[in-house]
């Protein structure tokens, strides 16, 4: 496996990476809710949010992002 040449820029600027991190955090929150079972927290809230954010991650992966091409204006 070889990293792309500008992996640092992609890691810091790509929306798909940001959305994937958010989906991971929501997924982890869903696990925490399942373990601790707080009162008043409906099941699946964080899982549903993680799924929606994952859709945004996939869509943003194919969108042109000016920030990744040196046009930071």
N, C-alpha and C positions, 0 to 999 in steps of 0.2 A: 504494500500500500504506500502510495506517495501522496503527500499533501500538495495542494495547489500552490502556485507561486505566491499568491497574495492572501494566504490563509488568515493572517492577522487582521487584515482589512475586512475580510468577509466575516470573521468572528465578531468584530466590533460593530460593523455597520449593517449587516444583512438582516432584514426584517424576519426572514424565515428562522434564523437562529434565535432571535428575540422571542418570537412566538413559540418556538419549541421549548425554550427555557420556561416560559410562562405555563405551557401545557404540562411540563414536568412538575412544576410547583403545584399546580391544581390537582394533578394526579396524586402527588404525595399528600396533599391536604385531604383528599378523599380517603386515603388509607388511614390517616390519623383520625378522621371522623369515625370511620368504621371501628377503629380500636377503642377510642375513648367514649363513643356514643353520647355526645353532649345533648342535653334536653333541648328540644325545639329545633334541632338541625335535621331537615329532611334528608333521606338517603338520596344519593346521586347528584346532588347539587354541584359539587366540585368535579365529579366525573363528566357531567354534561358540559360544564364550562371548559374542561380540558379537551373534550371532543371538538367543541366549537373553535377553540383556539388552534387546535391541530389543523382544522380546515383552513383557517387563515394562514397558517404556516405553509401549507401546501400551495395555496394560491400565490402567496408572496414569493415562493421559490421560483416561479416562472415569470414574475413581473420584472420589468426593467427598473433598476434602482440607481439613480444618478450618483448617489453617495459612493457607490462601489467603482465608479469609473473616473474618479478624479475631479468631478464637477461638484465640489462641496459648497457651492454658493447658494 
